[in-house]
């Protein structure tokens, strides 16, 4: 039997999250922030199709013109609006179409928030990476009609590994550096401005039993937004490693977490804490400066965790995985705030933290004080008329009845 939680959920603050599953569906979950009320699915974008399984996602979370990038199993990449789900652009991964196999599927996707490659205001820049290490950075033209959208002429392509399989990739906050790692591929950092490798990790030495651990990275993330030199990586051998480019090529700190592979790693905004999830559903927070376990999150997940994301403003994180649940956790108490069952195996989750600011701007634009006054006057007029007509019609009926009674009485007297 799967292990599930029996904790009572106190509810979560107002939020908006988007989840992605193996059938290619995008579901929008919103919470109003009322006490003990779980967030609900308010929208669902797309139709169930296993060939459109979501493999990687990236969001430009901003108040004006936010964008969402989605890489699918069939090699297509969609750029859409996270507000209403309208597809702004759609392109195909040429490298996968040429090989025609799933061995070269997309594993990494990043949608740049800054303009790159001489891109115009109606275009965006994408960084993609395939399982065989074929990385490319290209401009995508956005248009109202999908027929006019597509990739522009400016494009850069390079190879990030000679052998092995890439399983994880990440771009730093300044969008100047990217790291790649995978099975048989040591973590390496690249300069995106020059498309050149600047650093490569060195595998740890053999342990006390003279056993060498093979290279197998499953997830990675940069530790601090202001410094690209420090990052954290999780391995298939349930190890968590902290690297510092300025210090050495081998891990600065390395420790084991439980007994199953690390599947997801996320950094906190303080630059000192990380959140890790493994294949057996364990979720915990760790002080990466010392490698000390701060605590495990209350409530056992019943499936492998595939994605963890930290809210940029509120003290909470979201996790999802193969148990088909989206869970919202409190960062300080590590308590489960809410859980939403979404039916399909989930692959990724992102926060739309600016939705409240956009909603606050909509009412003033739609309402006009002059129009509202006219509407109120028009609504009041028919109500008064209806009341008067009812009173008038009601006053007539008793008069007719009284007249009929009198006429009957007069006829009786005459007969007598």
N, C-alpha and C positions, 0 to 999 in steps of 0.2 A: 504494500500500500504506500502511496506517496505521502511524504511528510508535509503537513500543512500547519499553518498557524491558527491558534484559537484565541488570539489576543483581540480585545475590543479596540477598534480604531477610533480615536478621538476626532477625526476629521482633519482637513488640511486647509491652509489659507488659499485665497483665490489664485488659480494657476491655469495654464494652458499648455498641454503637451501633445506631441505628435508621435505616434508609434508606427512601426513598419514591421511587416511579417513576411513569412515565407510564400504567401500567395500574392504578394505584390500590393496588398491593400495598405492604405494610409488612413489611420483613424485619429480623429481629433478628440481629445479628452479635455474637458473643462470642469473646473470646480468653482463654485460660487463663494466658498469660504464659510458657509454656515456650519454650525456645530454638529458633529456626528453625521454629516451628509457627505457621502462618497462622491468623487468626481464621476461624470457620466460621459458616454460617447455622444457627441453632438453632431458629428459629420463623419462620413466614410467616403473616401475618394478611390476610384478605380473599381475594377471587377476582378474576381478571383481567377488567377492564372499562375500556375506554378512556374511557367517560363519567365514570368516577370517578378520573380522573387527578389526582394531588396537585399543587396549585398553590402552597400555602404551608403552613408548619408552625410550631408554637410549643410549647415544652416548659417546664413548671415542674419544674425539676430539684431535688428535695428528697428527704430520706430517708423522710419519712412522707407518705403520700397524694400521690404525684407525679401530674401530669396532662399529657396530650398533646393538643394541638389540631391538627386536620387540615382544611384547606379543599380542596374538590374541584372539578372542572371543572363538574359538574352543578349547582353552587350549594349543595350540602349542606356542613355543618360538623359534624364528629364530635369529641367530647371523650371520650377513652378513657384507660385506664390503661396506661402504658408498661411495666408489670411483666408483665401477662398478656394485654393486648390487649382487655379487656372494655370495651365501649362504655358510657360513663356517661351521655352525652346526645348527641342528634342534632337539629340544626335546619337550616332552609333559608334561603338568602339571599333575602329578599323582593324586593329591588331587581332581581336578575337574573331572577327568575321573572316579574316584571311586564314587563320588556323582551323576554324570550324570546330573547335573542341572546347569543352568546359575547363580544361586544364589551364587555360590562359584567361580565366574570368577576372573581372575587376575585383580587387580587394581593398583599394584605397581611393578615396575621393575627397577633394577639398575645394570648396567654392570660396574664392578670394573676395574679401570685402573691399579691398583696395583695387584701384585700376592698375592693370598690368598689361604688358605687351602692346602698348599704344592702343588700348581698348577705348571705345567710345562710350558715351553715356547709355546707349542702347545695347550694350554687350557686357558680358561678364567673362571672367577667366576661370578655367577649371584645371585642377591638377589631378591626374588619374594615374593609377599604377595597377598593373596586372600581376597575376600570380607568378609569371615568369620574369618579372622585374622590368617590364617595359613601361617606363614612366614618360608622361607627356604633359605639357602645359599648353593649352590652346584657348583661343578666344571664341566665344559662342555668341552669335547674334540673336538678340531677343526681339520678337515681333508678336503682334496680336494674332496673326495666323501662323500655324505651324509650317505651312508650305514655304513661307519667307524666312523662317528661322533656320539656323545651321551654323557650322563652324566657319570662321573667317580664315583669311590667308595666314595670319601670324600663328606660328606653332613651333614648339621646341620639343624634342624627343631625345631620350637617352636611356641607357640601361643601368640599373642600380645593383645588379648582381650578375655574376657569371654562371652560377649554378645554384641549385636549390629552389625553394619556393618562398615567395614573399607572402607573409600572412598578416602583417600589421604595418601601418604607416601613420604619421602624424606630422602636422605643420605647427610651428610655434605661433605665439600670439601676434608677433610682428610680421608674420608671413614672409620671412626671409630665409628660413631654414626648414628642412624636412628630414625626418628620420625614417628608415626602413629596416625591417628585420623579418625573419621567418625561419622555416625549417632548413637547416644547413646554411643559413645566411646570418652572419654576425650583424649586430646593429651598426648601421653606418649613417652618418649625417651629411647632407648635401646642401650646398649654397644654391638657392633657387635663382638668384640673380645671374650667376655665371654657369649654373648647371654643372657644378664641379663638386667632387667629394672632398670634404674637409676633415673627416675623422672616421675611423673604423675601430670597433671594439675588439678586444682580445679575449679569447675564451678563458675562463677560470682554470687554475691548475687542477691536477688530480687531487682527490680527497685522501684521507688517511689510509683508506683501503686500496689506494692506487687505482681507483675507478674514475674514468673520465666521463663527464656528462656531455652527451651530444648537444649541439646547438639546435635549439628549437624555441623561438620566441613566438608568443601568441598575442601579446598586446603591449602597447607602449604609449607613454604620454610625457609631455614636458612638465617639469615640476613647477616652474615659476613663469609668470607671464613676462617678467622683465629680463629674464636670463634664459637663453637657449642652451646654455652649456650643461645644465643639469636635467636629466630625464630619468624616468622609471620604466622598467620593462618587466613583464611577467613571462614565465617560461612554461613549457609543457611538463617540466619536472617539478611543479609546484614551488618554484623559487621566485622571489621578488628581488630585483637588482636595481641599485642606484648607481648611475654613471655620472661622472663629472669630466667633461672634455678637458678642462684646464688642469686637472690633477693627474689622471692616468688613463690607460686604455682598458684596464680591467675594472670590475665593479668596485666602487668605494664601500658599499654595504651590500651584503647578500644574505638572505635568510629564507627559510622554508615557511610556507603557510598551508596547513592541513596536509592532505595527501592526494589531492586531485589537481589537474592542470589549472593554471590561472587563465581565466577567459576574458576578464575585463579589468581595466585599471583607469581610474579617474583622479584628477588632482583637485585639491581644495583651493579656494581663493587666497588662503593665507600663505601658500607656498611651502608648507611644512607637513601637511597631512595628506594622505592618499587613501582612496577607497578601492578595495580589491574584491572581486568576486570570482569564484572558481566553478568547476564543473559539477560539484555536488550541491550547489546552492548556498554556500557559505558567503556571507557579506560582512566585511569588517573594515574598521578604520585604523590606520597605523601612522605613528609618528616616524617619518622617514629619516629624520636626523639621527635617531638612535636605533631604529628598527623595532621599537617597542609597540606591542599590540595595545591600542587604546581601548578596544572593546569590540565585541561582535554586535551586529544589529539584531534586535529582539524580533523573533519570528522567523521560522525556518522556511526558506523557499524550497519548493518541491521539484525544481529542475535546474539545469545549468543556466548560470547568469551569462548573458551575452552583451549587455550594454549597461553602463553606469554613467550618469550625467549629473553634474552639480549645477543647481540653480544659481545664476549669476548674482542674484539679489537676496533671495530668501534663504534662510538656513535649513535647506533640505536637499536631498538627492532623490533621483528616480532610478529604478532598476527594472530590467525586464529580461526575459529569457525563454527557455523552452517549456516552462510551466504555464505559458499563455497569460501571465499576470503582469500588469503594470503596478509597481509598488512605489509609494511615496514614503520616504523616511525622514525623520527629524535628525539633523546632524549632531546636535548637542546631547540629546537624551538617547539617541539611536533607537527610537521607538517607531513602530510602524504607524504612520498617520492614516493611510488609506490604501486599498488594493482594488483594482478593477480587472475583472476577467474579460479577456478579449478573444477567446475561442481559438485563435491560431498561434503557432509558435512565433514568438517575437524575435526580431533580429537587431532592432535598434530603437532608441528613443531620444528625442530632442525637446528642449524647452523653448517656448515662444514667450519670453519674459516681457515683451513690449505690448502685449495685446491689451492690457488695461489702459495704457496711455492712448492707444488708437481708439478704443471704445469711448474714452472720455471726450475725444474730439469730434465724434460723429453727431451727437445731439445738437450742438450749436449750429452745425452746417445744415441740418435738415429742418430745423424749426425757425420760424420767423415770427416775432411778436405781433406784427400786423396781421399775418395770416391766422395766427391762433385766435386773435380777438374776433376776426370775421367768422371763424369756424364756431366759436362759442355762441355768437349771436344767431347764426343760422340754426344751431342745434336747439337754442332756447325757443325760437318762434314756433315750430311745429308742436312742441310739447304744450305750450299755452293754448293753442288752437284746439288740440285734442281734448284738453280738460274742459274748455268752454262748451264744446259740442256735446260732450257727455252730460254736463250739467243741464244744458238746454233740452236735450232729448229726454233726460230723466224727469224734468219738470212737466213735460207735456203728458207723459203717461198717466200720472195720478189724476190730472184734470179730466182726462177723457173717462177715467174710471168713475169719478164723482158724478159727471154728467150722466153717465149710463145708469147709475144707481138712482138718481133723481128722476130720470125719465121712467124708470120702472115703477118708482113709488107713485108718480102721478097717474100712471095708467091703472094701478091698482085702486086708487081712490075714485077714479072715474067709474071703474067697474062696480065698486061698492055703491 
